[in-house]
């Protein structure tokens, strides 16, 4: 159809009229087709957490929780207030929970659990374990309380994965004295077939969470059911948890925040300081090696807004597992940036969640390389050497400091300190300069030494040799 010498508005009118029957016919055919709707992630799921661990979350969309919050209501405390607290003693089996992650059977799970090099993303596994501990703690306490993650004990890889396979998450309450805190031990292992018993070598890692029960209205600690044991094995587990609780209180008294460095540590600080001066003295032939970097130059920082999709079951606070995952991945990046090599995870030291992270706040994370092993200097002032100069290997201790501010950037609150150890195939060292950095260095040195003692207690020499022999095919980072 031609519209020569016809005004543009008239041409558009004629076109619309001429095509009206065609458009009408197409519309009728489209309307006759079945309608399809786009669905988002189910409301009760936490983004990134395996669906089998999110079924107990409150089935409320964020927009509804936000409206209640604007009205001055608290859906979490309302739900908990309607439940009476039951302090009847509980057995370990009462809180046991098990979930199988079908990683070997469901290839689509690799989008969340496998990284670009085919390794399992441990940060995502840590997030799942925190969700698992949340399910377990409410099996023990009941719904009449609000529970929060208070601390996480040391995590090490017991038996590294050599292939991608189904994983079994399991856990239970292992210590509860009847006061406000409860210890939950979780385990990740290769999943066996139905009816097939698991073996000790199937265990990938074991970790222990400490949860605290709070009154939903006053937010103050409240008593929870006492844990009772029924077998000699359960009694041994309970006594171990009791010993851990006492050790934590003792360690707080020996912290560098409470006591000054001991004599050997003070002497080491002085020797490192003298070496630092020598590096910059033009009259001294000693020069700073290229593989030695100032601690301040190793830092890596992030800032991110805490979105509602990562909230916990109480709706207004961020899920602790997401917080843990963020710190782990930043620590990994910091180790890689410092060493220019791909780090392999060794351990996560005990950490404490000091303050909650509200939805909508800004989370600031700063990762720093605070210690290397072999170190710059030994206690006697000598320079340590690699065991194998052709194939060097260095352990990097990364500290991640976490703080939170509201979006208007008011007063900052510390939310925790997280410590991770990685190994890299490089000969690299870190050098502290300020007094604060020296304290961070000594604190990390203590952690590494305590971790080595614990590893010798937990693993035999043959087990440690077997772990080293699979480093080249270790599918866990």
N, C-alpha and C positions, 0 to 999 in steps of 0.2 A: 504494500500500500504506500503511495507517494503523497506527500503533503506539500507540494511545491507552492510557494507563495502563500502559505497558510500560517497565520500567527501561531507561535509556539504553544500558547495556552489552549488554542482551538485544536491543535494537532494532538495534544495530550488527551483532550476530551474525547476526540474521535477514536484514538487508540484504545482508551479505556472501554468505550462502548463496544468496539468491534471485538475485543478479546473477552468481554464479559461472559459469553456462553462457555468459552473454553475454560476460564478460571472457575466458573461455577461447577462444571463437570469434574474438574480435578479436585475441587474441594469436597464434592460428594464422595469421590473415591477414597480420599484421604480420611474422611470422617468414618467411612465404613471399616477402616483397618483397626485392629485391636490397639488400644492405647498402651504405651510402655512408659513407666515412670522411672526416673533416676533415684536411686536410694544411696544415702551416705552410710558411713560406718554406724552400726547400732549405737544408740545413745549411751549404753552402759559400758562401752569399751573404752579403754585408754589407748590412745594412739601409740602403736609400736609394741604393745604388750600382747602376748599370745592369747587368743580368744578364750582358751580353757581356763585362764586365770582372771577373767574379768566378769564372770557371771554373778558375783556377789556384790557388785557395785550398785549404788542406787540408780534405778532406771529413770533418771531425770535429765532432760536436755539442759545445757548450760543456760539457755535463755530463760527457762523456768526458774532455775536456781538464782539467776541474777535478779529476776523480778521479786522473788521472795526476799532477797538480800536488800533490795531497795525499799521494801516495806518494813525492814527492820526485823525480819524473821530469819531463823536459822534452821534449815531443813534437817541438818545432821543432828542438832541437839534435840529437835522436836521428836525425831524418830527414836533417838536413844532414851529420851525422857519417858517415853511411853513404855519402856521395858524396865522391869525390875531386875536389879543385879542379884545374881545367884552365886553365892560364895561356897557352894558345895565343892569339896576337893575333886579334882579331875585326874584321870589316868593319862599316861602318855599316848595311848592308843586313841583316846577321845579326840585328839587334835590332829591325828595323822592325815595327811593329804598327799595325793599322788596325781600327777598329770604327765601324759606322754606327748612330747613335741615331735610330730611325725616328719622330721627334717629329711630323713632318707626316702620317704615315700611321697611327700608333697613338694614338688619342685618349686612351686610358687612361694613357699616359705623362704626360699633363698633370697628373695627380694629384701627381706627384713633381717635375716640371720647370717647371710654370707656376704663378705665384702668383695671388693673388685679383684682380689688375688685368690679367691676361693677359700679364705680362712673364715672361721666362725667369729662373729662379732661378739666379743665377751661383754662389751657394754650393754648390748641388748639382753644377753643372758642375765647379767646383774639386775637389770630392770625387771625381768621376769621373776627373779628370786625374791625381790622385795614385794612384788605382788603376791607371790606364794606365801610369804610370811604374814601378809595381811589377812589372807584367808585363814591361816592356821591360828593366829592369835584370837580371832573372833570365835573360833570353835572352842577355845579355852575360856575366854572371858564372857562370851555372850554379847548381845547387842546393846547392853545398857551402859556402855562406856564409849569414849572416844580414844582410839589408840594411835600413837605416832611412833615412827622409827626413831630411836634414840642413838643407836650405835651399831657399828658393824665390826666384827672381829676380823682377824687376819685371814686372807684368802690365798691359797696356793694351788697350783695345778698338780694334782696327785698323779694322774696318768694322762698324758697328752693324747689328744685324738690324732689318729693317722688316716682317718677317712670320715666322710660326712655320713652320719647315721642318725636314726631316731634317738632322741634323748629323753630320759626320764627325770622329771623334777619330783622330788619328794621331800617331806619334812614333818616335824612335829615339835611340840614344846618339850624342851629337855631340862628346864629349870625354872621353877616359880616358887618362891618362898611364901607367897600369900600377900606380899606387899604390892607395890604398883608396877614393878618391872617384871618382865618375863623374857627368858632366853629361848630362841627358836633356832633349831639347827636344820639347815636345808642342804640337799645333796643333788648334784647333777651327775648322771651316769648314763652309759650306753643302755638303751632299752632292749631288754631281752623279750623273746616271744612269750605268749601266754603260757603260764605254768612252768616256765623255765627260770630257775633261780639265778639271781644276779651273782657276780663274782667280785671280789675286792678290786681286781684290775679293771673293772668296768667303770669305777668311780673317776669322773673327770675332776671334780672339785667338791669341797664341803665348806660351808660358811655358816656363821652364827650371827643372827640379828638380835639386838636387844630392843624390845618394844616397851613403851610405857603407857599405862592406862590412865586416862584423865576423866574427871567429871565433865560431862558435856556442857554444863552451865558455867561452872566456876573455872574450868580448865586447870584444876588442881589435881595432883595424883590421888588415886583412890585404890583401895585394896582389891585384889582379884583372887579367884580360887587358887588354893594351894595345890601343888602338883604332888601326887603320891606315886611311889614306884611299887611294882609287884614282883619283880624278879631281880636276882643278883646283878644281871647285866644292866637293868634300868637303874638300880641303885648306884652302880659305877658311873653311869652317864650323869645322874643327878649330882653326885659328889664332884664330878669334874666341873659341872656348871657352877656349883657353889664355890669351888676353888678359883674359877675364873673371875667371879664377882668380887671376891676378896682381893685378888691380884690387881684388878682395875683400880680399886680404892688405894692400894699401896703405891701403884705407879703414879697416881696423881700427886702424891706427896714428893716424889723424886723428879717431877717434871722440872725443866729449866725455868718455868714460870714461878716455881716455888724455891728451887735451890740453885746455887751457882755451879759452874762446871767444876769437876773434881781436879785434883792436882795433875794427873797425866793429861787430861783434856786441856787444862790451862797451858801446860807446857807445849802441847801440840799447836794450839792457837798462836802462841808466841813464835814458834818455828815457822809456821806458814806465813805469818806477818813479816818476819825477817826475809823470807824467800821472796815475798811480794816486793819489798823494798829493793832487794838485790836486782830484780828484773828491771827496775827503772833507774838504777844507779849507773851513770856513764863511766864510772871508774871501776865497775865490776864487770868481769867477763861473762857472768851468768846472764843469759837472756831468756825471756819467756818463750817456751816452745810453742810451735804453731798449733799443737793439739791441746793447749791449755787455754780455756776461755773464762773470762770474768763471769761470776754468777749473775750479775745484773744484766748481762747481754744474752742470757739464756731464756729470759722470760717470754711467755706467750700469753696473751690475754684475750678474753671475749666478753661481750655484753649482749644479752638477749632478753626480749620480753617474754614473760611466762604466760603462755596462752592457755585458755580453758581446756583444750583437748588433753592436756597433761595433768589435769586436776586429780586429786584423790577422792575417795568415797565421801569425804566430808565437804566436797564441792568447792570450797573457797581457797584451799591450799594445794600446792603442787605436789604431785606424787614423788615420794622420796627416791624411788627407783630411777625416775627420769633425771633427777638431780645427780645421782650417782653415775649414770651413764654419761652425762655431759662432762663430769670431771675426769672420768676415765679416758674418754676420747681426746680431751684437751691434753692430758698427760702424755698420751701416745704421740700426738702431734708435736709436743714440746721435745720429747726424746728424739723423734725423727729429725726435727729441725736442728737440734744441737749436734747430733752425730752424723747427719747425712747418710743414715742407714735405716733399714727397716727394723724397728724394735720388736722383741719377743717378750710377752708378759711373763713375769716371774711371780710376783706377789702383790697383794694390796694389804697394807698395814691397817691396824685398828683405827677407825675414824669415828667421830662423833658429830651428829647433826645437832647444832647448837640452837638454831632458831628456824621456825618454819618459813617457807617461801610462798608468799601469797600470790594468787592468780592476779595477773596484771602488773606485777612488780618487775623490776629490771634486775636480772641476776648477773653479777660480775664475777668472773673466774680468772685467776692468774696462776699460771703454772711456771715453776722454776726448777731447774736442775740444781739440787742442793747438795748432792754427794755423788762421787763416783768411786767404784771399786774395781781395780786398784786405785787408791787415792793419790793425791799429789805427793804427800809425804807420810811416812809411817811415824809412830810415836817417838822413835829414836832419831828422827830427822833424816833418815835414809830415803832414797827414791825407790819405790817398788817397781818391779818389772813384770811384763806379761809372761805367763807360763810358756806360751808358744808365740814367739815374736812374729812368725809367719802367718799365724791364724789368731790374731788378738781377739779378746772378748772382754767387754767392760760392762759392769752393772751400773745402771743409771737410776738414782733415786729421785723421783719427781714429786714435788710438793705442790698441791693445788689449794690455794686459799680462795674461799667463797664468801661473798657478801651480797646483800640484797638491799635495794632502795625502792621507794615508791616511785611511780613514774614522774612525779614532780621533783625527784632527786632531793628528798629531805635527808634525814639522818640515816646513815648506813648501819646495818646490823650484820655481824658475822654469822654465817650459817653453817660453817664447818671447815675443817682442814682435812684434806685427803692426801694420802701418801701411797705412791705406786712405785714398784721396782721393775725395770725392764733390762734386758741384755741386748747389746748391739755388737756386731763383729768389727769393732773399731777400737783404737787406743786413744781415748779422749779423757780429759780431766777438767774439773771445774775449780775455780779459784775465788774464794770469798774475799771481800775487801772491808766492808763495814762491820761494826759490832753485831748488828742484827743478822747479817749474813753468816757470821761465825757461829752464832747461836743456832741458826737453821742448819748449818753444816754439822755441828756437834749432835743436834737432835736426830738428824738423819743417820749419822754414824751409829748412834745408839740403837736406832730402829733396825738397821741392817745387822748389827751384831746380835741383837735379840732374836731376829728372824732366823739367823744362821743356827743359833742354839735350838730354836723350836724345830727347824727342819731336821736337825740331827736326831731329835727325839721322835719326830713323826715318821721319818723315812729311813730305811736301812741304806747302807752304802750301795748295795746292788740295785735298789730302786732308783737312787740318784743317778747311777751310771746308765740305767735303762732310759731315764728321762733325757740324759745328754745324748744318747745314741739315736734318738728319734727327732732331734732338733731340726734336721734338714727336711723332715716330712711332717713336722708338727702343724696341724691344721687349726691351732688355737692361738689367737692373739689377744 
